[in-house]
Amino acid sequence: MNDIMLRPLKSEDFAYVLAWSKDPEFCAASGWEIEREEEELAAWWERCIHINNATFIRVGIEYQNKLIGYTDLAEIHNRQAEIGIAIGDRSLWGRGLGVAVVQQLIQYGMEQLHITTFLAETHATNIRAQKMLEKLGFKEISRIGSELYCGEETALIQYQYNI
């Protein structure tokens, strides 16, 4: 997947974000409020563009010259970080792009931030995310907690990957 690139988020990307916000399935899977006001969404996107700091990094996922989602390194400290990924273009789900994105994110985290432990959490019903993490070498370490996912209270599964 050589056409995937991680890059800074830009204000001009908002048209993609607006399109994702109109997809009820993406919104449910990503914990986004459905039918959010455009002004509120635009303000949130502007915050995302400027959110990066020592403990949190969010970058865009570009595929075939268009923004298809974003990915995060969060809770960065003690050479560890939690990963997150959201692919907003649902037509691309299940095609292996997440694996390529997380591989790049791990590479960046290792080289630029000296991270050696990557953590992830997903919902028990999100089989695609579980398969992606396992394909990348993440190991399940616990099943603690639950939260609303796609309209249902769902157990959470925690994963870890050590360099």
C-alpha positions in Angstrom: 0.0 0.0 0.0 2.5 2.6 -1.2 -0.3 5.1 -1.8 -0.9 5.6 1.9 0.8 8.6 3.6 0.5 10.1 7.0 0.5 13.8 6.9 -0.5 16.9 8.9 -4.2 17.7 9.0 -5.3 20.9 7.1 -8.3 23.2 7.1 -8.9 22.3 3.4 -9.6 18.7 4.5 -12.9 19.8 6.1 -15.0 18.7 3.0 -13.9 15.1 3.7 -14.8 15.4 7.4 -18.2 16.8 6.5 -18.9 13.9 4.2 -17.9 11.4 6.9 -20.2 13.1 9.3 -23.2 12.3 7.1 -22.5 8.6 7.2 -24.5 7.1 10.1 -22.5 3.9 10.1 -19.1 5.7 10.4 -20.5 8.0 13.0 -21.8 5.1 15.1 -18.5 3.2 14.8 -16.4 6.2 15.6 -18.5 7.6 18.4 -19.4 10.7 16.4 -22.6 12.5 17.0 -24.9 11.9 14.0 -26.1 15.0 12.1 -23.8 17.4 13.9 -24.1 21.1 13.1 -21.6 22.0 10.4 -20.3 25.0 12.4 -19.7 22.8 15.4 -17.9 20.2 13.3 -15.8 22.8 11.6 -14.7 24.2 15.0 -13.9 20.6 16.2 -11.8 20.1 13.0 -9.9 23.3 13.6 -9.0 22.0 17.1 -7.9 18.7 15.6 -5.5 20.6 13.3 -3.8 22.3 16.2 -4.1 19.6 18.9 -0.7 18.0 18.7 1.5 18.3 21.8 4.1 16.2 23.7 1.5 13.6 24.8 -0.9 13.5 21.8 -0.3 13.5 18.0 -3.1 13.3 15.4 -2.2 13.0 11.7 -4.2 12.6 8.5 -4.3 9.4 6.5 -4.0 10.2 2.8 -4.8 7.5 0.2 -4.7 8.1 -3.6 -4.3 11.9 -3.0 -7.4 12.3 -0.7 -7.9 12.3 3.0 -9.6 9.1 4.1 -9.2 9.3 7.9 -6.9 10.1 10.8 -4.7 8.3 13.3 -3.5 9.1 16.7 -0.7 8.4 19.2 -2.2 9.3 22.6 -1.1 9.2 26.2 2.6 9.3 25.1 4.9 8.9 28.1 7.5 6.4 29.4 8.3 5.2 25.9 4.7 4.0 25.3 1.6 5.3 23.5 -1.9 4.3 22.7 -2.8 4.1 19.0 -6.1 5.1 17.5 -7.4 5.1 13.9 -10.5 6.2 12.1 -11.1 5.6 8.4 -13.9 8.0 7.4 -14.4 6.7 3.9 -16.4 3.6 4.7 -16.0 2.3 1.1 -12.4 1.5 2.1 -13.1 -0.5 5.2 -11.9 -4.1 5.2 -9.3 -3.6 2.5 -6.1 -3.7 4.7 -5.5 0.0 4.7 -5.6 0.1 8.6 -2.8 -2.4 8.8 -0.6 -0.2 6.5 -1.5 2.9 8.4 -0.7 1.4 11.8 2.6 0.0 10.5 3.5 3.6 9.5 2.4 5.0 12.8 4.4 2.5 14.7 7.5 3.2 12.5 7.0 6.9 13.2 6.6 6.4 16.9 9.7 4.2 17.1 11.9 6.5 15.0 10.8 9.9 16.1 9.5 9.4 19.7 11.5 6.3 20.8 8.3 4.5 21.7 8.8 0.8 22.5 5.3 -0.2 23.7 2.1 0.5 21.8 -1.3 0.0 23.3 -4.7 -0.3 21.6 -8.3 -0.8 22.7 -11.2 -2.0 20.7 -14.8 -3.2 21.2 -15.5 -6.9 21.4 -17.9 -6.6 18.5 -15.4 -4.8 16.2 -13.9 -7.9 14.6 -12.2 -6.0 11.8 -10.2 -4.0 14.4 -9.3 -7.1 16.3 -8.1 -8.9 13.2 -6.0 -5.8 12.2 -4.3 -5.6 15.6 -3.6 -9.3 15.7 -2.2 -9.2 12.1 0.2 -6.5 13.3 1.4 -8.6 16.2 -0.6 -7.0 19.0 -1.5 -9.3 21.8 -4.6 -9.2 23.9 -3.7 -8.3 27.5 -7.1 -7.7 29.1 -10.8 -7.3 28.8 -11.7 -4.4 31.1 -14.6 -2.1 30.9 -17.3 -1.4 28.4 -18.8 1.5 26.5 -21.4 2.3 23.9 -20.4 1.1 20.4 -22.8 1.2 17.5 -25.7 1.8 19.8 -25.0 -1.2 22.2 -23.1 -1.4 25.5 -20.0 -3.5 24.4 -17.0 -5.0 26.3 -13.6 -3.5 25.6 -10.5 -5.5 24.7 -7.0 -4.1 25.4 -4.0 -5.0 23.3 -0.2 -4.4 23.5 2.6 -4.5 21.0 6.3 -4.4 22.2 9.2 -3.6 20.0 
